Every structure is written in structure tokens, then in C-alpha cells.
Amino acid sequence: MLSRRTVALGLAAAPLAACGSNEAYRDAVTATWRLIDPDGPGFPARALVHAATLAANSHNTQPWRFVVAGQTIGIQPDYARRTPVVDPDDHHLFASLGCAAETLLQAAPHYGWQGQIESFDARRGARLIFERVARPEAALAPAIPRRASTRGEYDGQPAPVAVLRALERAGQGTVDTVLVTDRRRLEQATEFIVRGNTAQVQSPAFRRELKAWIRFDGAEAARRRDGLYAASSGNPTLPRALGALAFDLAFTEKGETKKIVSQMRSSAGLAVFSAATNDPRGWLEAGRAYTRFALMAEIAGLRTAFLNQPVEDAPTRGPFAAWLGTSGRRPDLVVRFGQGPGLPRSLRRPVRDVLSA
Ligand SMILES: Cc1cc2nc3c(=O)[nH]c(=O)nc-3n(C[C@H](O)[C@H](O)[C@H](O)COP(=O)(O)O)c2cc1C
């Protein structure tokens, strides 16, 4: 059996082994994180689908299929990419579809088009319809390739009041967006996050599912183009076998609690999104509200990262909702924000892999 020391040696050797894989990873990052040119003068379907794939999504499973018909784009759930342990009711899956839908809608004006959701049902997902516009307003589109889940520490500085108001407005709609910036309240929120996280760290099924979606080195990330690239969470990159072992040793209640506490203390605040209805349509809307919020944060020079543990762990969710005071609504998404350095980007599967004929 490998000892902790062997893992440490593996960590030291990793940068050398990773050289070739870094190139593939870097090329994939360059190809992924941009708004691509349209194929021709008509409806820019491929460019819009590419933009939609840049949306945040749970565990980066990218649980979506896109169907183009005329000037409509369908965003359908891909149930083969569910995460049944962390997301037993597909809440996050539909929130992820909402992130994709809103990203697509915000990208459209960049190409001279404007869209809206034409229909939605839980089996087929959302259908978006587009029309050409003379004077498109693409205020949030430039932030689409820059938005990222930045899981490192921030600088602990408060955000200016005008920025907080803009963030609040971006998140509103049918969804309640509550911003928590008071230090005492943030410490209380941290306790709920830690409570939910502790339950997850102690769950063998949760650990198994999470580990399966981690991409431990650049080569694996570039080959699969999905999942959670270790470096995007600020972790060292390692070949899969060593990475899996390091995960088993390092993913502990104590270590994760320490990380959450310092991440929260370094943040300017926390945003909690609660949709009007606790159903797939509501969850979709929560993902849309988060997306507007995250794009606006990016424009304002703020990083964002989810800390969804108190809404994922069912026994923690009720007390967290009561503390938040969302009058009967289910809190859907929890996101911290603040200024800080970026981290290596996550990847996405190319358009051809997510487009249905
Ligand atoms: C519904 C939903 C739930 C998520 N939950 C978490 C979470 O609890 N913790 C976390 O670190 N990231 C979470 N994420 C972020 C995803 O892991 C992230 O969007 C994905 O890995 C792609 O990376 P990117 O956001 O940097 O593009 C969540 C994203 C969505 C849409």
C-alpha cells in the first residue's frame, strides 16, 4: 500500500510528468473560453450553443443536449449525466440548464439577436426562440468567457454599495436574491455551510461520486473535457491513481472545515437565490438568476464561487431556510463573492458533442 510519503513524492514529481498534458490543457482552454465567430450571416446557432456550454453547471457534468430548429434552440436534460447522490431530485441539473439558458440569452445580443424562453417542461427542458434586433444591448455578454467558479481565497475587502445594489438587481426577477454582507451573519452562514459539508465528507456515496467527477491532471481534463479539474479548486495535479489516493487522505472534515472558514472570512459577501416555486421550472429560474448575478459580478471585478452544502444536505436545508427568512421558499443556490486572484479554468465538451440532430 502507498504511504503518505509516497503520495508526497508523487506530488513533487507531478509537475515534470504533467508537461505534455499542460499543452493539451492550455490549447483546450484557449478553444473553450471565448465567444466564437458565427458560421455565416444567418442564425448563429453554433456560436450560441458554444456560449451556452460556458455556463456554470453542477460538478461540470454538463447535463445538457441542444437541439436547433429554425430560429429556436432547445436545451434538454441529459439524464446520463445526473449526480444522484449530491442531487437526488435533479434540482442542480435543472439549475444548470437555467445557467445554460441565461448564458445563451445574454450571448444573443453579441451576435445581433434577442431571445426568450418560449416553452418549458421537465421532460424536454426549455425551448428558446430568437429574433434579429437592430440595436442589441449586449451588456453582460463580454463577461461570459471570463466568468468562472473561483474557489480560492479572496482579499477580505467589502464590495462598494453601488456594486452590491447592481448585483442584487441582476439576481432579481421571480427569484429572491438575498445578499449577506454583515460579518456576524456571514459567520452564522459559515456554520450552516460547515454543517452540510461535514455530512457530505462523512458520506461514502458522496465521496465516491465526487471523486468520479474529479479530473486529477491536465491530460485527463483535456481528454474528458468535463468534470472538476483539480487545479480549478486550487489543488495539486496528479496522475489519476495518485490523485485518487491523495483525495482519500486529504478530503477530511477538519481540512474542509478549515478551508470553508478561511474562504468565507476572505469573501465580501454571500448571495442566496430562492426561486418562487420548488419545482424544475423554479430551479431553472434560480440558475438564470445566479448567471445574471455572476456575469454582473465579473463586470464589477468580483470573483464568485458556490458553497451549496447547506442546500444540498437535506437536514441542513430547513434550518438554513429558517435562518435566512425566505418565507417558505427553498433556498436554491449559495454563492460567495469578493476580489481575488483567478485559478486555472475548467473545460467544456465541444459543440459537436452536445448538439442533437
Ligand atoms: C447548480 C450548481 C451547483 C453547484 N454547486 C457547487 C458547489 O457546491 N461547490 C462548488 O465548488 N461548485 C459548485 N458549482 C460550480 C460548478 O462546479 C462549476 O460551475 C463547474 O465546475 C464549471 O466550472 P466554472 O463555473 O468555473 O465554469 C455548482 C454549479 C451549479 C450550476
Ligand as a Chemical Component Dictionary entry (heavy atoms), coordinates in Angstrom:
data_LIG
# 
_chem_comp.id                   LIG 
_chem_comp.type                 NON-POLYMER 
_chem_comp.pdbx_formal_charge   0 
_chem_comp.three_letter_code    LIG 
# 
loop_
_chem_comp_atom.comp_id 
_chem_comp_atom.atom_id 
_chem_comp_atom.alt_atom_id 
_chem_comp_atom.type_symbol 
_chem_comp_atom.charge 
_chem_comp_atom.model_Cartn_x 
_chem_comp_atom.model_Cartn_y 
_chem_comp_atom.model_Cartn_z 
_chem_comp_atom.pdbx_ordinal 
LIG C1  C1  C 0 -26.413 24.081 -9.647  1  
LIG C2  C2  C 0 -24.951 24.201 -9.373  2  
LIG C3  C3  C 0 -24.413 23.757 -8.169  3  
LIG C4  C4  C 0 -23.043 23.887 -7.909  4  
LIG N1  N1  N 0 -22.546 23.550 -6.671  5  
LIG C5  C5  C 0 -21.246 23.785 -6.387  6  
LIG C6  C6  C 0 -20.739 23.612 -5.055  7  
LIG O1  O1  O 0 -21.480 23.308 -4.125  8  
LIG N2  N2  N 0 -19.424 23.837 -4.831  9  
LIG C7  C7  C 0 -18.580 24.235 -5.832  10 
LIG O2  O2  O 0 -17.389 24.417 -5.582  11 
LIG N3  N3  N 0 -19.044 24.455 -7.092  12 
LIG C8  C8  C 0 -20.345 24.242 -7.384  13 
LIG N4  N4  N 0 -20.831 24.525 -8.634  14 
LIG C9  C9  C 0 -19.906 25.060 -9.651  15 
LIG C10 C10 C 0 -19.532 24.028 -10.690 16 
LIG O3  O3  O 0 -18.712 23.024 -10.139 17 
LIG C11 C11 C 0 -18.848 24.758 -11.839 18 
LIG O4  O4  O 0 -19.777 25.617 -12.448 19 
LIG C12 C12 C 0 -18.281 23.812 -12.876 20 
LIG O5  O5  O 0 -17.265 23.017 -12.321 21 
LIG C13 C13 C 0 -17.724 24.563 -14.079 22 
LIG O6  O6  O 0 -16.753 25.486 -13.684 23 
LIG P1  P1  P 0 -16.886 27.040 -13.960 24 
LIG O7  O7  O 0 -18.069 27.530 -13.181 25 
LIG O8  O8  O 0 -15.594 27.620 -13.469 26 
LIG O9  O9  O 0 -17.083 27.235 -15.420 27 
LIG C14 C14 C 0 -22.194 24.419 -8.908  28 
LIG C15 C15 C 0 -22.736 24.849 -10.123 29 
LIG C16 C16 C 0 -24.102 24.775 -10.343 30 
LIG C17 C17 C 0 -24.680 25.318 -11.622 31 
# 
loop_
_chem_comp_bond.comp_id 
_chem_comp_bond.atom_id_1 
_chem_comp_bond.atom_id_2 
_chem_comp_bond.value_order 
_chem_comp_bond.pdbx_ordinal 
LIG C1  C2  SING 1  
LIG C2  C3  SING 2  
LIG C2  C16 DOUB 3  
LIG C3  C4  DOUB 4  
LIG C4  N1  SING 5  
LIG C4  C14 SING 6  
LIG N1  C5  DOUB 7  
LIG C5  C6  SING 8  
LIG C5  C8  SING 9  
LIG C6  O1  DOUB 10 
LIG C6  N2  SING 11 
LIG N2  C7  SING 12 
LIG C7  O2  DOUB 13 
LIG C7  N3  SING 14 
LIG N3  C8  DOUB 15 
LIG C8  N4  SING 16 
LIG N4  C9  SING 17 
LIG N4  C14 SING 18 
LIG C9  C10 SING 19 
LIG C10 O3  SING 20 
LIG C10 C11 SING 21 
LIG C11 O4  SING 22 
LIG C11 C12 SING 23 
LIG C12 O5  SING 24 
LIG C12 C13 SING 25 
LIG C13 O6  SING 26 
LIG O6  P1  SING 27 
LIG P1  O7  DOUB 28 
LIG P1  O8  SING 29 
LIG P1  O9  SING 30 
LIG C14 C15 DOUB 31 
LIG C15 C16 SING 32 
LIG C16 C17 SING 33 
# 
